[in-house]
């Protein structure tokens, strides 16, 4: 089975001498007793394959970590060897010497079994990224949940259309001499544009904040301990996603900059025909923003399938 995205198959290999943690006098005793010495010639070993993030791990780092992991088991073996030496020192018959060999055989067998179990559990936890993955999964899940709340299918086009129509509706009243009609037209336009601003501040700001949150999530996850989460973070920052998110953020600010002054001027009732035409022109120039929003949301939603697979793999 090929390695999961963002990971590489590595060899988790351990080879340690059983005497590594033993006292010098115990090692010396072992060497002087052929029946005992032969038990300690063969290294204690472990060998397995594991898929890990190559940015964080190499075969060499993995072997070094495993050697440190089993020091307790080696220390325990050293204690049992010391106890066996004490029995040997007091031995008065060949049968008692045989008993010493039996104790050490059991000690070696137990040490190998404990090392196998400990290494297997540690590698399983490392591969799943249990502790490290929890926070990363939580961040990704929150980002995906926020994407589900988005509905910007007509946000930009609707807001721009409302703004341009409001501006155009003022052309005739502002050129006429009827102040009452002029104020009535400004009042209606003000109400319409305020509604557009409200929509922009609600749905638009949500879209903007989701885009920002996704980008932040991508930056945080790209160097994650877990290779799949790191790969997901990198996916967010790829050329077909990050630029679209950044453009959505920038376009949102552009639309806000064009609409907010218009709303303020209408509220004050302080604008003439030239100003109304200028606001209409500025807003019309932003008519392409809806396509940008659609692309950004499509880019965000494209991440959901990938994240669902990661969630399933890391459960």
C-alpha positions as protocol buffer text, in pm:
chain_id: "A"
residue {
  index: 1
  type: UNK
  ca { x: 0 y: 0 z: 0 }
}
residue {
  index: 2
  type: UNK
  ca { x: 149 y: 340 z: -97 }
}
residue {
  index: 3
  type: UNK
  ca { x: 226 y: 592 z: 175 }
}
residue {
  index: 4
  type: UNK
  ca { x: -47 y: 843 z: 259 }
}
residue {
  index: 5
  type: UNK
  ca { x: -12 y: 1193 z: 108 }
}
residue {
  index: 6
  type: UNK
  ca { x: 249 y: 1397 z: 294 }
}
residue {
  index: 7
  type: UNK
  ca { x: 418 y: 1086 z: 433 }
}
residue {
  index: 8
  type: UNK
  ca { x: 701 y: 855 z: 336 }
}
residue {
  index: 9
  type: UNK
  ca { x: 752 y: 490 z: 422 }
}
residue {
  index: 10
  type: UNK
  ca { x: 1043 y: 459 z: 663 }
}
residue {
  index: 11
  type: UNK
  ca { x: 1221 y: 174 z: 838 }
}
residue {
  index: 12
  type: UNK
  ca { x: 1193 y: 168 z: 1215 }
}
residue {
  index: 13
  type: UNK
  ca { x: 1499 y: -35 z: 1302 }
}
residue {
  index: 14
  type: UNK
  ca { x: 1644 y: -100 z: 1646 }
}
residue {
  index: 15
  type: UNK
  ca { x: 1952 y: -297 z: 1744 }
}
residue {
  index: 16
  type: UNK
  ca { x: 2089 y: -262 z: 2097 }
}
residue {
  index: 17
  type: UNK
  ca { x: 2327 y: -469 z: 2303 }
}
residue {
  index: 18
  type: UNK
  ca { x: 2165 y: -633 z: 2606 }
}
residue {
  index: 19
  type: UNK
  ca { x: 2463 y: -522 z: 2817 }
}
residue {
  index: 20
  type: UNK
  ca { x: 2420 y: -151 z: 2734 }
}
residue {
  index: 21
  type: UNK
  ca { x: 2287 y: -45 z: 3077 }
}
residue {
  index: 22
  type: UNK
  ca { x: 2476 y: -303 z: 3286 }
}
residue {
  index: 23
  type: UNK
  ca { x: 2744 y: -227 z: 3544 }
}
residue {
  index: 24
  type: UNK
  ca { x: 3104 y: -300 z: 3435 }
}
residue {
  index: 25
  type: UNK
  ca { x: 3145 y: -580 z: 3691 }
}
residue {
  index: 26
  type: UNK
  ca { x: 2832 y: -753 z: 3562 }
}
residue {
  index: 27
  type: UNK
  ca { x: 2953 y: -730 z: 3201 }
}
residue {
  index: 28
  type: UNK
  ca { x: 3293 y: -869 z: 3310 }
}
residue {
  index: 29
  type: UNK
  ca { x: 3123 y: -1160 z: 3487 }
}
residue {
  index: 30
  type: UNK
  ca { x: 2915 y: -1237 z: 3182 }
}
residue {
  index: 31
  type: UNK
  ca { x: 3227 y: -1257 z: 2963 }
}
residue {
  index: 32
  type: UNK
  ca { x: 3393 y: -1506 z: 3198 }
}
residue {
  index: 33
  type: UNK
  ca { x: 3102 y: -1751 z: 3181 }
}
residue {
  index: 34
  type: UNK
  ca { x: 3061 y: -1908 z: 2834 }
}
residue {
  index: 35
  type: UNK
  ca { x: 2709 y: -2038 z: 2899 }
}
residue {
  index: 36
  type: UNK
  ca { x: 2600 y: -1692 z: 3011 }
}
residue {
  index: 37
  type: UNK
  ca { x: 2801 y: -1491 z: 2759 }
}
residue {
  index: 38
  type: UNK
  ca { x: 2638 y: -1658 z: 2459 }
}
residue {
  index: 39
  type: UNK
  ca { x: 2302 y: -1522 z: 2573 }
}
residue {
  index: 40
  type: UNK
  ca { x: 2426 y: -1164 z: 2540 }
}
residue {
  index: 41
  type: UNK
  ca { x: 2607 y: -1182 z: 2207 }
}
residue {
  index: 42
  type: UNK
  ca { x: 2296 y: -1135 z: 1997 }
}
residue {
  index: 43
  type: UNK
  ca { x: 2151 y: -779 z: 1999 }
}
residue {
  index: 44
  type: UNK
  ca { x: 1793 y: -708 z: 2099 }
}
residue {
  index: 45
  type: UNK
  ca { x: 1618 y: -593 z: 1783 }
}
residue {
  index: 46
  type: UNK
  ca { x: 1303 y: -450 z: 1635 }
}
residue {
  index: 47
  type: UNK
  ca { x: 1223 y: -388 z: 1269 }
}
residue {
  index: 48
  type: UNK
  ca { x: 908 y: -246 z: 1113 }
}
residue {
  index: 49
  type: UNK
  ca { x: 781 y: -9 z: 845 }
}
residue {
  index: 50
  type: UNK
  ca { x: 595 y: 314 z: 920 }
}
residue {
  index: 51
  type: UNK
  ca { x: 459 y: 606 z: 715 }
}
residue {
  index: 52
  type: UNK
  ca { x: 572 y: 939 z: 862 }
}
residue {
  index: 53
  type: UNK
  ca { x: 615 y: 1303 z: 767 }
}
residue {
  index: 54
  type: UNK
  ca { x: 957 y: 1325 z: 593 }
}
residue {
  index: 55
  type: UNK
  ca { x: 986 y: 1688 z: 705 }
}
residue {
  index: 56
  type: UNK
  ca { x: 1002 y: 1567 z: 1063 }
}
residue {
  index: 57
  type: UNK
  ca { x: 1147 y: 1218 z: 1045 }
}
residue {
  index: 58
  type: UNK
  ca { x: 1421 y: 1016 z: 878 }
}
residue {
  index: 59
  type: UNK
  ca { x: 1526 y: 653 z: 928 }
}
residue {
  index: 60
  type: UNK
  ca { x: 1822 y: 775 z: 1134 }
}
residue {
  index: 61
  type: UNK
  ca { x: 1612 y: 998 z: 1363 }
}
residue {
  index: 62
  type: UNK
  ca { x: 1363 y: 717 z: 1407 }
}
residue {
  index: 63
  type: UNK
  ca { x: 1629 y: 464 z: 1509 }
}
residue {
  index: 64
  type: UNK
  ca { x: 1779 y: 712 z: 1754 }
}
residue {
  index: 65
  type: UNK
  ca { x: 1439 y: 779 z: 1910 }
}
residue {
  index: 66
  type: UNK
  ca { x: 1371 y: 407 z: 1944 }
}
residue {
  index: 67
  type: UNK
  ca { x: 1705 y: 348 z: 2115 }
}
residue {
  index: 68
  type: UNK
  ca { x: 1615 y: 612 z: 2373 }
}
residue {
  index: 69
  type: UNK
  ca { x: 1267 y: 464 z: 2407 }
}
residue {
  index: 70
  type: UNK
  ca { x: 1390 y: 122 z: 2528 }
}
residue {
  index: 71
  type: UNK
  ca { x: 1643 y: 237 z: 2787 }
}
residue {
  index: 72
  type: UNK
  ca { x: 1403 y: 142 z: 3066 }
}
residue {
  index: 73
  type: UNK
  ca { x: 1376 y: -216 z: 2937 }
}
residue {
  index: 74
  type: UNK
  ca { x: 1755 y: -237 z: 2913 }
}
residue {
  index: 75
  type: UNK
  ca { x: 1792 y: -100 z: 3266 }
}
residue {
  index: 76
  type: UNK
  ca { x: 1544 y: -361 z: 3389 }
}
residue {
  index: 77
  type: UNK
  ca { x: 1745 y: -632 z: 3215 }
}
residue {
  index: 78
  type: UNK
  ca { x: 2060 y: -495 z: 3379 }
}
residue {
  index: 79
  type: UNK
  ca { x: 1896 y: -526 z: 3721 }
}
residue {
  index: 80
  type: UNK
  ca { x: 1796 y: -885 z: 3650 }
}
residue {
  index: 81
  type: UNK
  ca { x: 2150 y: -964 z: 3535 }
}
residue {
  index: 82
  type: UNK
  ca { x: 2285 y: -815 z: 3859 }
}
residue {
  index: 83
  type: UNK
  ca { x: 2046 y: -1033 z: 4058 }
}
residue {
  index: 84
  type: UNK
  ca { x: 2160 y: -1338 z: 3857 }
}
residue {
  index: 85
  type: UNK
  ca { x: 2525 y: -1256 z: 3933 }
}
residue {
  index: 86
  type: UNK
  ca { x: 2444 y: -1248 z: 4304 }
}
residue {
  index: 87
  type: UNK
  ca { x: 2290 y: -1595 z: 4275 }
}
residue {
  index: 88
  type: UNK
  ca { x: 2597 y: -1712 z: 4081 }
}
residue {
  index: 89
  type: UNK
  ca { x: 2835 y: -1569 z: 4340 }
}
residue {
  index: 90
  type: UNK
  ca { x: 2665 y: -1781 z: 4605 }
}
residue {
  index: 91
  type: UNK
  ca { x: 2629 y: -2092 z: 4388 }
}
residue {
  index: 92
  type: UNK
  ca { x: 2786 y: -2406 z: 4530 }
}
residue {
  index: 93
  type: UNK
  ca { x: 2685 y: -2665 z: 4272 }
}
residue {
  index: 94
  type: UNK
  ca { x: 2645 y: -2706 z: 3894 }
}
residue {
  index: 95
  type: UNK
  ca { x: 2267 y: -2718 z: 3942 }
}
residue {
  index: 96
  type: UNK
  ca { x: 2274 y: -2369 z: 4091 }
}
residue {
  index: 97
  type: UNK
  ca { x: 2479 y: -2247 z: 3793 }
}
residue {
  index: 98
  type: UNK
  ca { x: 2216 y: -2394 z: 3561 }
}
residue {
  index: 99
  type: UNK
  ca { x: 1957 y: -2197 z: 3757 }
}
residue {
  index: 100
  type: UNK
  ca { x: 2151 y: -1875 z: 3681 }
}
residue {
  index: 101
  type: UNK
  ca { x: 2148 y: -1953 z: 3310 }
}
residue {
  index: 102
  type: UNK
  ca { x: 1772 y: -2010 z: 3331 }
}
residue {
  index: 103
  type: UNK
  ca { x: 1717 y: -1676 z: 3503 }
}
residue {
  index: 104
  type: UNK
  ca { x: 1912 y: -1493 z: 3233 }
}
residue {
  index: 105
  type: UNK
  ca { x: 1735 y: -1677 z: 2952 }
}
residue {
  index: 106
  type: UNK
  ca { x: 1401 y: -1562 z: 3096 }
}
residue {
  index: 107
  type: UNK
  ca { x: 1535 y: -1209 z: 3145 }
}
residue {
  index: 108
  type: UNK
  ca { x: 1655 y: -1184 z: 2784 }
}
residue {
  index: 109
  type: UNK
  ca { x: 1328 y: -1326 z: 2650 }
}
residue {
  index: 110
  type: UNK
  ca { x: 1125 y: -1086 z: 2866 }
}
residue {
  index: 111
  type: UNK
  ca { x: 1335 y: -787 z: 2757 }
}
residue {
  index: 112
  type: UNK
  ca { x: 1284 y: -871 z: 2389 }
}
residue {
  index: 113
  type: UNK
  ca { x: 908 y: -915 z: 2437 }
}
residue {
  index: 114
  type: UNK
  ca { x: 881 y: -585 z: 2627 }
}
residue {
  index: 115
  type: UNK
  ca { x: 1082 y: -403 z: 2360 }
}
residue {
  index: 116
  type: UNK
  ca { x: 864 y: -547 z: 2084 }
}
residue {
  index: 117
  type: UNK
  ca { x: 547 y: -434 z: 2262 }
}
residue {
  index: 118
  type: UNK
  ca { x: 677 y: -91 z: 2352 }
}
residue {
  index: 119
  type: UNK
  ca { x: 814 y: -16 z: 2005 }
}
residue {
  index: 120
  type: UNK
  ca { x: 496 y: -140 z: 1836 }
}
residue {
  index: 121
  type: UNK
  ca { x: 274 y: 79 z: 2057 }
}
residue {
  index: 122
  type: UNK
  ca { x: 500 y: 382 z: 2014 }
}
residue {
  index: 123
  type: UNK
  ca { x: 506 y: 349 z: 1635 }
}
residue {
  index: 124
  type: UNK
  ca { x: 130 y: 305 z: 1619 }
}
residue {
  index: 125
  type: UNK
  ca { x: 83 y: 623 z: 1820 }
}
residue {
  index: 126
  type: UNK
  ca { x: 342 y: 806 z: 1613 }
}
residue {
  index: 127
  type: UNK
  ca { x: 185 y: 698 z: 1284 }
}
residue {
  index: 128
  type: UNK
  ca { x: -163 y: 802 z: 1393 }
}
residue {
  index: 129
  type: UNK
  ca { x: -23 y: 1124 z: 1541 }
}
residue {
  index: 130
  type: UNK
  ca { x: -278 y: 1086 z: 1822 }
}
residue {
  index: 131
  type: UNK
  ca { x: -179 y: 1369 z: 2049 }
}
residue {
  index: 132
  type: UNK
  ca { x: -35 y: 1593 z: 1779 }
}
residue {
  index: 133
  type: UNK
  ca { x: -316 y: 1528 z: 1535 }
}
residue {
  index: 134
  type: UNK
  ca { x: -598 y: 1621 z: 1773 }
}
residue {
  index: 135
  type: UNK
  ca { x: -530 y: 1994 z: 1762 }
}
residue {
  index: 136
  type: UNK
  ca { x: -467 y: 1985 z: 1388 }
}
residue {
  index: 137
  type: UNK
  ca { x: -788 y: 1792 z: 1324 }
}
residue {
  index: 138
  type: UNK
  ca { x: -981 y: 2034 z: 1544 }
}
residue {
  index: 139
  type: UNK
  ca { x: -848 y: 2333 z: 1351 }
}
residue {
  index: 140
  type: UNK
  ca { x: -925 y: 2171 z: 1017 }
}
residue {
  index: 141
  type: UNK
  ca { x: -1271 y: 2064 z: 1129 }
}
residue {
  index: 142
  type: UNK
  ca { x: -1354 y: 2416 z: 1241 }
}
residue {
  index: 143
  type: UNK
  ca { x: -1239 y: 2555 z: 906 }
}
residue {
  index: 144
  type: UNK
  ca { x: -1449 y: 2299 z: 716 }
}
residue {
  index: 145
  type: UNK
  ca { x: -1754 y: 2378 z: 930 }
}
residue {
  index: 146
  type: UNK
  ca { x: -1717 y: 2747 z: 851 }
}
residue {
  index: 147
  type: UNK
  ca { x: -1704 y: 2671 z: 479 }
}
residue {
  index: 148
  type: UNK
  ca { x: -2040 y: 2496 z: 511 }
}
residue {
  index: 149
  type: UNK
  ca { x: -2199 y: 2819 z: 635 }
}
residue {
  index: 150
  type: UNK
  ca { x: -2103 y: 3012 z: 322 }
}
residue {
  index: 151
  type: UNK
  ca { x: -2359 y: 3118 z: 64 }
}
residue {
  index: 152
  type: UNK
  ca { x: -2209 y: 3388 z: -154 }
}
residue {
  index: 153
  type: UNK
  ca { x: -2376 y: 3278 z: -478 }
}
residue {
  index: 154
  type: UNK
  ca { x: -2514 y: 3630 z: -534 }
}
residue {
  index: 155
  type: UNK
  ca { x: -2348 y: 3828 z: -258 }
}
residue {
  index: 156
  type: UNK
  ca { x: -2117 y: 4050 z: -461 }
}
residue {
  index: 157
  type: UNK
  ca { x: -2340 y: 4076 z: -766 }
}
residue {
  index: 158
  type: UNK
  ca { x: -2644 y: 4152 z: -548 }
}
residue {
  index: 159
  type: UNK
  ca { x: -2468 y: 4419 z: -343 }
}
residue {
  index: 160
  type: UNK
  ca { x: -2314 y: 4582 z: -652 }
}
residue {
  index: 161
  type: UNK
  ca { x: -2647 y: 4571 z: -837 }
}
residue {
  index: 162
  type: UNK
  ca { x: -2825 y: 4735 z: -542 }
}
residue {
  index: 163
  type: UNK
  ca { x: -2559 y: 5006 z: -522 }
}
residue {
  index: 164
  type: UNK
  ca { x: -2554 y: 5090 z: -893 }
}
residue {
  index: 165
  type: UNK
  ca { x: -2935 y: 5097 z: -917 }
}
residue {
  index: 166
  type: UNK
  ca { x: -2953 y: 5324 z: -613 }
}
residue {
  index: 167
  type: UNK
  ca { x: -2702 y: 5563 z: -771 }
}
residue {
  index: 168
  type: UNK
  ca { x: -2882 y: 5565 z: -1106 }
}
residue {
  index: 169
  type: UNK
  ca { x: -3217 y: 5625 z: -938 }
}
residue {
  index: 170
  type: UNK
  ca { x: -3081 y: 5961 z: -822 }
}
residue {
  index: 171
  type: UNK
  ca { x: -2988 y: 6096 z: -1165 }
}
residue {
  index: 172
  type: UNK
  ca { x: -3329 y: 6246 z: -1251 }
}
residue {
  index: 173
  type: UNK
  ca { x: -3420 y: 6377 z: -903 }
}
residue {
  index: 174
  type: UNK
  ca { x: -3076 y: 6539 z: -861 }
}
residue {
  index: 175
  type: UNK
  ca { x: -3109 y: 6725 z: -1194 }
}
residue {
  index: 176
  type: UNK
  ca { x: -3460 y: 6842 z: -1116 }
}
residue {
  index: 177
  type: UNK
  ca { x: -3573 y: 7134 z: -903 }
}
residue {
  index: 178
  type: UNK
  ca { x: -3819 y: 6947 z: -679 }
}
residue {
  index: 179
  type: UNK
  ca { x: -3642 y: 6923 z: -342 }
}
residue {
  index: 180
  type: UNK
  ca { x: -3915 y: 6699 z: -203 }
}
residue {
  index: 181
  type: UNK
  ca { x: -3864 y: 6438 z: -479 }
}
residue {
  index: 182
  type: UNK
  ca { x: -3491 y: 6476 z: -440 }
}
residue {
  index: 183
  type: UNK
  ca { x: -3502 y: 6398 z: -64 }
}
residue {
  index: 184
  type: UNK
  ca { x: -3749 y: 6114 z: -116 }
}
residue {
  index: 185
  type: UNK
  ca { x: -3518 y: 5956 z: -377 }
}
residue {
  index: 186
  type: UNK
  ca { x: -3213 y: 5998 z: -152 }
}
residue {
  index: 187
  type: UNK
  ca { x: -3403 y: 5847 z: 142 }
}
residue {
  index: 188
  type: UNK
  ca { x: -3505 y: 5541 z: -60 }
}
residue {
  index: 189
  type: UNK
  ca { x: -3154 y: 5500 z: -204 }
}
residue {
  index: 190
  type: UNK
  ca { x: -3009 y: 5533 z: 146 }
}
residue {
  index: 191
  type: UNK
  ca { x: -3236 y: 5258 z: 276 }
}
residue {
  index: 192
  type: UNK
  ca { x: -3144 y: 5027 z: -14 }
}
residue {
  index: 193
  type: UNK
  ca { x: -2769 y: 5087 z: 18 }
}
residue {
  index: 194
  type: UNK
  ca { x: -2781 y: 5044 z: 397 }
}
residue {
  index: 195
  type: UNK
  ca { x: -2940 y: 4705 z: 333 }
}
residue {
  index: 196
  type: UNK
  ca { x: -2657 y: 4618 z: 96 }
}
residue {
  index: 197
  type: UNK
  ca { x: -2398 y: 4730 z: 351 }
}
residue {
  index: 198
  type: UNK
  ca { x: -2569 y: 4517 z: 615 }
}
residue {
  index: 199
  type: UNK
  ca { x: -2558 y: 4213 z: 385 }
}
residue {
  index: 200
  type: UNK
  ca { x: -2195 y: 4281 z: 307 }
}
residue {
  index: 201
  type: UNK
  ca { x: -2110 y: 4307 z: 676 }
}
residue {
  index: 202
  type: UNK
  ca { x: -2292 y: 3984 z: 748 }
}
residue {
  index: 203
  type: UNK
  ca { x: -2239 y: 3728 z: 472 }
}
residue {
  index: 204
  type: UNK
  ca { x: -1945 y: 3911 z: 316 }
}
residue {
  index: 205
  type: UNK
  ca { x: -1752 y: 3945 z: 639 }
}
residue {
  index: 206
  type: UNK
  ca { x: -1820 y: 3579 z: 713 }
}
residue {
  index: 207
  type: UNK
  ca { x: -1670 y: 3482 z: 378 }
}
residue {
  index: 208
  type: UNK
  ca { x: -1374 y: 3709 z: 441 }
}
residue {
  index: 209
  type: UNK
  ca { x: -1314 y: 3569 z: 789 }
}
residue {
  index: 210
  type: UNK
  ca { x: -1343 y: 3209 z: 663 }
}
residue {
  index: 211
  type: UNK
  ca { x: -1085 y: 3283 z: 393 }
}
residue {
  index: 212
  type: UNK
  ca { x: -851 y: 3436 z: 651 }
}
residue {
  index: 213
  type: UNK
  ca { x: -906 y: 3148 z: 892 }
}
residue {
  index: 214
  type: UNK
  ca { x: -833 y: 2893 z: 620 }
}
residue {
  index: 215
  type: UNK
  ca { x: -510 y: 3068 z: 526 }
}
residue {
  index: 216
  type: UNK
  ca { x: -403 y: 3079 z: 891 }
}
residue {
  index: 217
  type: UNK
  ca { x: -494 y: 2711 z: 926 }
}
residue {
  index: 218
  type: UNK
  ca { x: -287 y: 2626 z: 620 }
}
residue {
  index: 219
  type: UNK
  ca { x: 16 y: 2809 z: 758 }
}
residue {
  index: 220
  type: UNK
  ca { x: -18 y: 2634 z: 1094 }
}
residue {
  index: 221
  type: UNK
  ca { x: -66 y: 2285 z: 951 }
}
residue {
  index: 222
  type: UNK
  ca { x: 193 y: 2288 z: 672 }
}
residue {
  index: 223
  type: UNK
  ca { x: 469 y: 2191 z: 916 }
}
residue {
  index: 224
  type: UNK
  ca { x: 251 y: 1964 z: 1131 }
}
residue {
  index: 225
  type: UNK
  ca { x: 400 y: 1653 z: 1287 }
}
residue {
  index: 226
  type: UNK
  ca { x: 139 y: 1442 z: 1111 }
}
residue {
  index: 227
  type: UNK
  ca { x: 222 y: 1410 z: 742 }
}
residue {
  index: 228
  type: UNK
  ca { x: -139 y: 1402 z: 620 }
}
residue {
  index: 229
  type: UNK
  ca { x: -227 y: 1718 z: 810 }
}
residue {
  index: 230
  type: UNK
  ca { x: 92 y: 1883 z: 684 }
}
residue {
  index: 231
  type: UNK
  ca { x: -7 y: 1787 z: 329 }
}
residue {
  index: 232
  type: UNK
  ca { x: -355 y: 1933 z: 387 }
}
residue {
  index: 233
  type: UNK
  ca { x: -200 y: 2258 z: 510 }
}
residue {
  index: 234
  type: UNK
  ca { x: 14 y: 2269 z: 197 }
}
residue {
  index: 235
  type: UNK
  ca { x: -299 y: 2211 z: -16 }
}
residue {
  index: 236
  type: UNK
  ca { x: -457 y: 2525 z: 130 }
}
residue {
  index: 237
  type: UNK
  ca { x: -150 y: 2724 z: 34 }
}
residue {
  index: 238
  type: UNK
  ca { x: -128 y: 2591 z: -322 }
}
residue {
  index: 239
  type: UNK
  ca { x: -167 y: 2820 z: -626 }
}
residue {
  index: 240
  type: UNK
  ca { x: -523 y: 2706 z: -696 }
}
residue {
  index: 241
  type: UNK
  ca { x: -647 y: 2784 z: -344 }
}
residue {
  index: 242
  type: UNK
  ca { x: -444 y: 3047 z: -159 }
}
residue {
  index: 243
  type: UNK
  ca { x: -450 y: 3312 z: -434 }
}
residue {
  index: 244
  type: UNK
  ca { x: -829 y: 3276 z: -462 }
}
residue {
  index: 245
  type: UNK
  ca { x: -868 y: 3318 z: -86 }
}
residue {
  index: 246
  type: UNK
  ca { x: -639 y: 3619 z: -81 }
}
residue {
  index: 247
  type: UNK
  ca { x: -827 y: 3775 z: -375 }
}
residue {
  index: 248
  type: UNK
  ca { x: -1160 y: 3720 z: -198 }
}
residue {
  index: 249
  type: UNK
  ca { x: -1020 y: 3900 z: 105 }
}
residue {
  index: 250
  type: UNK
  ca { x: -887 y: 4188 z: -107 }
}
residue {
  index: 251
  type: UNK
  ca { x: -1204 y: 4215 z: -320 }
}
residue {
  index: 252
  type: UNK
  ca { x: -1419 y: 4226 z: -11 }
}
residue {
  index: 253
  type: UNK
  ca { x: -1220 y: 4527 z: 106 }
}
residue {
  index: 254
  type: UNK
  ca { x: -1251 y: 4691 z: -237 }
}
residue {
  index: 255
  type: UNK
  ca { x: -1630 y: 4657 z: -236 }
}
residue {
  index: 256
  type: UNK
  ca { x: -1650 y: 4782 z: 120 }
}
residue {
  index: 257
  type: UNK
  ca { x: -1437 y: 5086 z: 29 }
}
residue {
  index: 258
  type: UNK
  ca { x: -1666 y: 5165 z: -265 }
}
residue {
  index: 259
  type: UNK
  ca { x: -1999 y: 5112 z: -86 }
}
residue {
  index: 260
  type: UNK
  ca { x: -1940 y: 5255 z: 262 }
}
residue {
  index: 261
  type: UNK
  ca { x: -1871 y: 5618 z: 153 }
}
residue {
  index: 262
  type: UNK
  ca { x: -2178 y: 5605 z: -74 }
}
residue {
  index: 263
  type: UNK
  ca { x: -2393 y: 5491 z: 220 }
}
residue {
  index: 264
  type: UNK
  ca { x: -2251 y: 5768 z: 439 }
}
residue {
  index: 265
  type: UNK
  ca { x: -2315 y: 6036 z: 176 }
}
residue {
  index: 266
  type: UNK
  ca { x: -2675 y: 5918 z: 128 }
}
residue {
  index: 267
  type: UNK
  ca { x: -2734 y: 5922 z: 502 }
}
residue {
  index: 268
  type: UNK
  ca { x: -2617 y: 6283 z: 518 }
}
residue {
  index: 269
  type: UNK
  ca { x: -2816 y: 6369 z: 204 }
}
residue {
  index: 270
  type: UNK
  ca { x: -2502 y: 6546 z: 87 }
}
residue {
  index: 271
  type: UNK
  ca { x: -2438 y: 6452 z: -278 }
}
residue {
  index: 272
  type: UNK
  ca { x: -2497 y: 6587 z: -625 }
}
residue {
  index: 273
  type: UNK
  ca { x: -2531 y: 6433 z: -970 }
}
residue {
  index: 274
  type: UNK
  ca { x: -2154 y: 6415 z: -1027 }
}
residue {
  index: 275
  type: UNK
  ca { x: -2108 y: 6230 z: -698 }
}
residue {
  index: 276
  type: UNK
  ca { x: -2391 y: 5987 z: -776 }
}
residue {
  index: 277
  type: UNK
  ca { x: -2237 y: 5910 z: -1117 }
}
residue {
  index: 278
  type: UNK
  ca { x: -1895 y: 5863 z: -960 }
}
residue {
  index: 279
  type: UNK
  ca { x: -2032 y: 5614 z: -705 }
}
residue {
  index: 280
  type: UNK
  ca { x: -2216 y: 5427 z: -981 }
}
residue {
  index: 281
  type: UNK
  ca { x: -1899 y: 5411 z: -1191 }
}
residue {
  index: 282
  type: UNK
  ca { x: -1689 y: 5284 z: -900 }
}
residue {
  index: 283
  type: UNK
  ca { x: -1938 y: 5011 z: -818 }
}
residue {
  index: 284
  type: UNK
  ca { x: -1988 y: 4906 z: -1181 }
}
residue {
  index: 285
  type: UNK
  ca { x: -1613 y: 4864 z: -1214 }
}
residue {
  index: 286
  type: UNK
  ca { x: -1636 y: 4590 z: -949 }
}
residue {
  index: 287
  type: UNK
  ca { x: -1891 y: 4379 z: -1140 }
}
residue {
  index: 288
  type: UNK
  ca { x: -1640 y: 4098 z: -1189 }
}
residue {
  index: 289
  type: UNK
  ca { x: -1604 y: 4035 z: -816 }
}
residue {
  index: 290
  type: UNK
  ca { x: -1884 y: 3777 z: -807 }
}
residue {
  index: 291
  type: UNK
  ca { x: -1683 y: 3544 z: -1030 }
}
residue {
  index: 292
  type: UNK
  ca { x: -1390 y: 3583 z: -791 }
}
residue {
  index: 293
  type: UNK
  ca { x: -1611 y: 3496 z: -495 }
}
residue {
  index: 294
  type: UNK
  ca { x: -1746 y: 3189 z: -673 }
}
residue {
  index: 295
  type: UNK
  ca { x: -1395 y: 3066 z: -752 }
}
residue {
  index: 296
  type: UNK
  ca { x: -1281 y: 3124 z: -395 }
}
residue {
  index: 297
  type: UNK
  ca { x: -1571 y: 2928 z: -248 }
}
residue {
  index: 298
  type: UNK
  ca { x: -1519 y: 2647 z: -502 }
}
residue {
  index: 299
  type: UNK
  ca { x: -1153 y: 2636 z: -401 }
}
residue {
  index: 300
  type: UNK
  ca { x: -1248 y: 2620 z: -32 }
}
residue {
  index: 301
  type: UNK
  ca { x: -1505 y: 2346 z: -87 }
}
residue {
  index: 302
  type: UNK
  ca { x: -1256 y: 2142 z: -288 }
}
residue {
  index: 303
  type: UNK
  ca { x: -1066 y: 2095 z: 38 }
}
residue {
  index: 304
  type: UNK
  ca { x: -1359 y: 1928 z: 211 }
}
residue {
  index: 305
  type: UNK
  ca { x: -1333 y: 1590 z: 37 }
}
residue {
  index: 306
  type: UNK
  ca { x: -964 y: 1573 z: 116 }
}
residue {
  index: 307
  type: UNK
  ca { x: -1020 y: 1665 z: 480 }
}
residue {
  index: 308
  type: UNK
  ca { x: -1294 y: 1404 z: 525 }
}
residue {
  index: 309
  type: UNK
  ca { x: -1048 y: 1135 z: 414 }
}
residue {
  index: 310
  type: UNK
  ca { x: -787 y: 1262 z: 662 }
}
residue {
  index: 311
  type: UNK
  ca { x: -1047 y: 1260 z: 942 }
}
residue {
  index: 312
  type: UNK
  ca { x: -1135 y: 900 z: 856 }
}
residue {
  index: 313
  type: UNK
  ca { x: -770 y: 792 z: 841 }
}
residue {
  index: 314
  type: UNK
  ca { x: -676 y: 953 z: 1171 }
}
residue {
  index: 315
  type: UNK
  ca { x: -972 y: 836 z: 1379 }
}
